[in-house]
Amino acid sequence: DNEEVAADLNGLGKVAAAHPEWLEGDFAVLLEPSDGQVEGGCQGTLRVILHTAGERAHSARAWMGSNAIHTAAPILDRLAAYEPRKPVIDGLQYHEGLNAVRIEGGVATNVIPDACAVTVNYRYAPDRSPAEALAYVREFFEGIDIAEFVVDDESPGALPGLSHPAAEAFMKAVGGSAQPKFGWTDVARFSALGVPAVNYGPGDPLYAHKRDEHVHVDRIHHCEARLRDWLTARLP
């Protein structure tokens, strides 16, 4: 429930906070699209909003004001030049991302805007804590004229943990090779509770959030068969 939006709305997060005993277990499998491959851990996510300020004026007399949208240009320039960090953790190479995902500003088509907001999303490798991620983003934008820096949302990542016996047994049962999880998933909720967890399910993650996002039916059957075999093999 609400896995894709703000952390304070996350349904599993509410369960973990109110009734952590409901989530006790030896091992957890999150049916996250992974194209039938085990994906270890997950990235942390941080969302910040960078506000720029200006002064309103009539667009016919622009020199009487200060354009807050133009002031946001250095933010976008710096993001466009960003070089992603690609750390290797437990044999899996993660790929970080720092991107503008929304920009808001403007009063009317004949008014120089006095405010603009750029929403930036940082997807960071699980070897960084939320505090380290925030410090990195603050440092990244140093020297740019930002009126207000607002932390809008954050969730820590989860280390792969594939060396855990339960994870190793699951890997052996479903086959394939382990991959890193690019994105945040509820694996992090279980990790925080001390329960080892992996991502495994049908659906190619390369199509996530694309216009042609889809799942091949044969991959649903593929994953269902392997999960059934793994579960029934564990029955007494």
Buried (B, 14 or more C-beta within 10 A) or exposed (E): EEBEEEBEEBEBBEBBEEEBEEBEEEBBBBEBBBBBBBBBBBBBBBBBBBBBBBEBBEBEEEEEBBBBBBBBEBBEEBBEEEEEBEBEBBEBEBEBBBEBEEBBBEEEEEBBBBBBBBBBBBBBBBBBEBEEBBEBBEEBBEEBEBBEBEEEBBBBBBBBBBEBEBBEBBBEBBEEEBBBBBBBBBBBBBBBBEBBBBBBBBBBBEBEEEEEEEBEEEBBEBBEEBBEEBEEEEEE
